[in-house]
Amino acid sequence: MPIYEYVCESCGHEVEVMQKMGEVLKDCPACKQPALKKRISAAGFQLKGSGWYATDFRGKDKKAEDKPKTEDKGSEGGGAPVAACAAGTCGCH
């Protein structure tokens, strides 16, 4: 069901309501006056069940380029040379 936004022209109260497309609210829940008007806004809806990107595909099969790159601790800042690091004698492991 879509989510609609309403504003009361009498008291200024704003409300969001999940309702069927044919339904229309007229009475303000705050002041009880028949002064609610539907606001024009982006349609809000929820995709429920399986078969949607958000439930079935998001977060799966991460590519190698998406993973954070690790830095070589032995080659930065004048530390031990890379050959010493590969041999395990640099002390960084």
Order of alpha helices (4+ residues) and beta strands (2+ residues): beta-beta-beta-alpha
